[in-house]
Amino acid sequence: MLRFRQGTVLMVHVPVALEAVYEPGDLLCLVDGVAYPLSHWENVVGGSLTRADLPAYFLGVCHSKSGLQGVDPVWADVSPVSVYEYDVECTEYELGEPLRPTFNEDGTSEWFSNQELTSSLPENAIARAMETRLEPSNKLLVSFASAFCPGSSNKFARLGGRKV
């Protein structure tokens, strides 16, 4: 569960896929000009990209629900200075610690869940811890690193899309 806590949002209006349902708080990737929830990553890119490629396609946090059959575009926050409270693995965290989405554990896929973040190598991160937690916690203040905001800490940050 994601909750906006503070900061300045930078909203973009993005097209959506008909086969996906979008909810506020979903983490989104942008592939060929269309936003997808991370849970659809494997279906969208197939075998052409790996989990390590995700930061180059990470868009941001969905702020609106998709319309009827996903026809209406959604609003997404790409700001690197927005701070959210997000679900994380129950452990200790340090300020600035890089984070990535956890993997689904459905037995058939090792791809991403929209529901939780976990510690990561910096090159695979899409978020950073915005607080230090000395006691194990399953909630953490985080900021996200969109590849579509030049001010982001994402090493792929740029304007414009990338084709798969």
C-alpha positions as CSV (number, residue, x, y, z in Angstrom):
1,M,0.0,0.0,0.0
2,L,1.4,3.4,-1.0
3,R,0.6,6.7,0.7
4,F,1.8,10.1,-0.4
5,R,3.5,11.8,2.5
6,Q,5.2,15.0,1.3
7,G,7.1,16.8,-1.5
8,T,6.3,18.2,-4.9
9,V,4.7,15.9,-7.4
10,L,5.4,16.1,-11.1
11,M,2.4,14.6,-12.9
12,V,2.4,13.3,-16.4
13,H,-0.6,12.0,-18.4
14,V,0.2,8.7,-20.1
15,P,-1.6,6.3,-22.3
16,V,-2.5,2.9,-20.9
17,A,-2.9,-0.6,-22.3
18,L,-6.4,-2.1,-22.7
19,E,-5.4,-5.4,-21.1
20,A,-4.3,-3.8,-17.8
21,V,-6.2,-2.4,-14.8
22,Y,-4.6,0.7,-13.2
23,E,-5.0,1.7,-9.5
24,P,-3.5,4.6,-7.6
25,G,-0.3,3.5,-6.1
26,D,0.7,1.1,-8.9
27,L,4.3,1.4,-9.9
28,L,4.5,1.9,-13.7
29,C,6.9,1.3,-16.5
30,L,6.7,3.0,-19.9
31,V,7.3,0.8,-23.0
32,D,6.7,2.1,-26.5
33,G,4.8,5.1,-25.2
34,V,2.3,3.1,-23.1
35,A,2.3,2.8,-19.3
36,Y,2.0,-0.7,-17.7
37,P,1.9,-1.7,-14.1
38,L,5.1,-3.5,-13.1
39,S,3.1,-6.7,-12.6
40,H,2.7,-6.8,-16.5
41,W,6.5,-6.4,-17.2
42,E,7.0,-10.0,-18.3
43,N,4.0,-10.0,-20.6
44,V,5.0,-6.6,-22.2
45,V,8.7,-7.3,-22.8
46,G,8.7,-11.1,-23.1
47,G,12.3,-12.3,-23.3
48,S,13.7,-9.2,-24.9
49,L,14.5,-7.5,-21.6
50,T,15.6,-8.7,-18.2
51,R,14.9,-7.5,-14.6
52,A,18.1,-5.5,-14.7
53,D,16.6,-3.4,-17.6
54,L,13.6,-2.2,-15.5
55,P,15.2,1.1,-14.2
56,A,15.6,2.3,-17.9
57,Y,11.8,1.9,-18.3
58,F,10.6,2.9,-14.8
59,L,8.0,5.7,-15.1
60,G,6.7,6.4,-11.6
61,V,3.7,6.1,-9.4
62,C,0.1,5.9,-10.7
63,H,-2.2,8.5,-9.2
64,S,-5.4,7.7,-10.9
65,K,-7.6,4.8,-11.6
66,S,-8.0,3.6,-15.2
67,G,-11.2,4.4,-16.9
68,L,-13.6,1.9,-18.6
69,Q,-11.4,-0.9,-20.1
70,G,-8.3,1.2,-19.6
71,V,-9.2,3.6,-22.5
72,D,-8.5,6.9,-20.6
73,P,-4.9,7.9,-19.9
74,V,-3.8,7.9,-16.2
75,W,-1.8,10.4,-14.2
76,A,1.6,9.3,-12.9
77,D,4.0,11.1,-10.6
78,V,7.6,11.1,-12.0
79,S,9.0,13.6,-9.4
80,P,12.2,12.6,-7.6
81,V,11.3,14.7,-4.6
82,S,7.9,13.2,-3.8
83,V,8.0,11.1,-0.6
84,Y,5.7,8.1,-0.2
85,E,5.2,5.6,2.6
86,Y,5.5,2.2,0.9
87,D,5.5,-1.5,1.9
88,V,8.9,-3.1,2.3
89,E,10.4,-6.3,3.5
90,C,10.4,-6.3,7.3
91,T,14.0,-5.4,8.0
92,E,16.2,-2.4,8.9
93,Y,17.0,0.4,6.4
94,E,19.5,3.2,6.0
95,L,18.8,6.6,4.5
96,G,19.6,6.5,0.8
97,E,19.5,2.7,0.6
98,P,18.6,1.6,-3.0
99,L,15.4,-0.3,-3.4
100,R,13.8,-2.4,-6.2
101,P,10.4,-4.1,-6.5
102,T,10.1,-7.6,-5.0
103,F,9.6,-10.5,-7.3
104,N,6.2,-12.3,-7.6
105,E,6.3,-15.6,-5.8
106,D,3.5,-17.4,-7.7
107,G,5.7,-20.3,-8.6
108,T,5.5,-19.6,-12.4
109,S,7.2,-16.2,-12.5
110,E,10.1,-14.3,-10.9
111,W,8.9,-11.0,-12.2
112,F,7.7,-7.9,-10.3
113,S,5.0,-7.2,-7.8
114,N,3.5,-3.8,-7.5
115,Q,3.1,-4.3,-3.7
116,E,6.5,-4.3,-2.1
117,L,10.1,-3.0,-2.3
118,T,13.3,-4.6,-1.2
119,S,17.0,-3.7,-0.9
120,S,18.9,-3.6,-4.2
121,L,22.1,-3.0,-5.9
122,P,22.2,0.6,-7.0
123,E,22.1,-0.3,-10.7
124,N,18.8,-2.1,-10.3
125,A,17.1,0.4,-8.0
126,I,14.0,2.4,-8.8
127,A,13.7,4.0,-5.3
128,R,15.7,5.2,-2.3
129,A,15.0,5.0,1.4
130,M,14.2,8.5,2.7
131,E,14.7,7.6,6.4
132,T,16.7,5.3,8.6
133,R,14.9,2.4,10.3
134,L,17.0,0.9,13.1
135,E,14.2,-1.5,14.1
136,P,12.7,-4.0,11.5
137,S,9.7,-2.3,9.8
138,N,7.4,-3.2,6.9
139,K,6.7,0.5,6.1
140,L,9.3,3.0,4.9
141,L,9.5,6.5,3.5
142,V,10.8,6.3,-0.1
143,S,11.3,8.5,-3.1
144,F,11.2,7.1,-6.6
145,A,13.7,7.5,-9.4
146,S,11.9,7.8,-12.8
147,A,13.8,7.3,-16.0
148,F,11.6,10.0,-17.5
149,C,12.6,12.9,-15.1
150,P,16.1,14.3,-15.8
151,G,16.4,15.4,-12.1
152,S,16.0,11.8,-10.9
153,S,18.8,9.7,-9.4
154,N,18.0,7.0,-12.0
155,K,21.1,6.6,-14.1
156,F,18.9,6.3,-17.2
157,A,17.0,9.6,-16.5
158,R,16.2,11.3,-19.7
159,L,13.4,13.0,-21.6
160,G,11.7,10.9,-24.3
161,G,11.0,7.2,-24.6
162,R,13.0,4.1,-25.3
163,K,11.7,1.5,-27.7
164,V,11.8,-2.2,-26.9
